[in-house]
Amino acid sequence: MTAVNARVLINLITHNDIKTLSDLFRIWRGRGTGRIPANGAEIFYGKISDAEVLAFEPVKEPVVTIIIPAYNQWDYTYSCLYSVLRNTGGVPYDVIVADDKSEDETRNILNHVRGIKLIRSEKNLGFLRTCNRAAREAAGKYILFLNNDTNVQKGWLSSLLETMESDDRIGLVGAKLLFPDGRLQDAGGIIWKDASCWIYGRWDDPEKKEYNVVRDVDYISGASLLTRKELWQEIGGFDERYSPAYYEDTDLALEVRKRGYRVVYQPRAEVVHFEGASCGTDERSGIKRYQRINKEKFFRKWEQTLKGEYQEPGTIRLRAAK
């Protein structure tokens, strides 16, 4: 159990939230046991060879620009692009790969992939600034940020886009994220008053009804996030105070909601996320340590909003769809 989860547990005990405690113990107890069945998601990472040249069809007027930031990890990036090419239909889209000065085969991506736009940094900018730079080159009406350590599933993009276009007041739409073994990784995030966050449904069975309802959420993971380009430009992109990474997606959700837009979770859009492949899982070292540092920055920026509108830690009450 991580330190974050330990604090959650203490808060739940303090608030005598027996139902949530019961649910969380059930999820934690099942972690790693394989008792939750896989859902049949297509996994390409580790099963394909980059000997095949991927060819994306040119699109003159893309509706969505998919931005994939990459720093090394060539196998993941190729696998991600393979999944996009195989499982994305019905939506005019183009792809930007934003290479943050990789030193592996990513440097030679155009030998393996055709029909994409490549933006390569001359120096390492970090995840956040790489995304902001690439977004300035987006041609689509909508921008979709997609981690390179993902495999998208059939119908993912059309589901996100249909949701976005169903209501002019929707500003962000996010996907259901799955672990490679088929268990649920993320069904929308919850923000608490102290700026800590909870990933709803983590490690549970993704087929449960509660995770398959379109609803408003506090924030959407940046691993797969669709937004309106005009709104993105109005906000100014990811706030660079959070550079190199972490809390930029949480901050974006609050900026979106501040302008009267909705943040929505769409479970029909399924994306396998190889969590930790990019930045690891140890919050004490590397890029991952910025998760703790940026939490404090996020709290200072949004303190009044958090105290006035958000829940006490450990109190899991979901936003209802509007």
C-alpha positions, 0 to 999 in steps of 0.5 A: 500500500502506498503512502497516498493510499495509507492516508486515504485509509486513515481519512476513511476511518476518521470519517467512518465511511464503512462502505468505501472502506469495504470496497477498497479492501476488496480491490486491494485484496484482489490486486495481483491475484488474477481473480478479476477476469481480463476483458479481451483488450487487444495488446500489441506491445511485445507482440509485434515487430517494427519491420512493418512500415506503418502508413497513415493516410494523409488527411487534408482537414482533420477533425482531431489531431492526435498528439503522442509525446515520446522520449525514448521507449521506441517499442512502446511508441511503435506499438501505440502507433500500430494500435492507433492505425489498426483501431481508429476509424470513422474520424478524420484525424492526423498524428503528431509525434513529439519527440523530446530529443530521444536517443533510441530508434525513435530518432529514426521513426520516419523509417518506420512510420509514414503519414505522420508529422514529426516534431523533434526538440533540439533539447529535452523539454519534458512531457508538459512543454513537449505537449504544449509545443506540439499542440501549437502545430495541431490542425484539427478542431480538437486535440487528443493527447495520447501517451506513447505507452498506450494501446487504444481499442476499437471505437475509442476515438469515435466514442470520445468525439461523439461525446464531445460533440453531444454538448457544446459545454463539454470541454474535456473528454477522457477514456476508460483506462485499463491495465494490460491484464484487463483490470480497471486502471482509471474511470475518472479522477476525484479531487479532494480539498487538500489537492490529493486525488483518487483514481476511481475504480482502480484495480477493479472489474471494468465491466461493473455497471458503475464504471460504464456510465457516462458522467462528469468527473473532477479530472481526466487522466492526460494519458488519453484526453480530448479537448477543444483546440479553441478552449485549449488556446484560450487557457494557454495549454498546460500550465508550465508551472507544473513542468516537467510533468504531473498535475497538469491534467488535473489543473487543466480540468479546473481551468476548463470548469472555471470557464463553464465547461464540463469534464466528462468520462466516456467508458466506451473509449477503452485504452490500455495504459502500461502505467509507469513505463514512462516515469516509473512508480517511485515518487521519491526519485526521477520525474515521478517525484514531481507528483508530490512537488506539483501537488503543493503548487496545485494547492496554492493555485486553487486553494480557495476553489478546492476548499469551497467546492471539493470534498473532504479526503476519503469522501467518495461522492461521484459527480452526476452527468449533467 
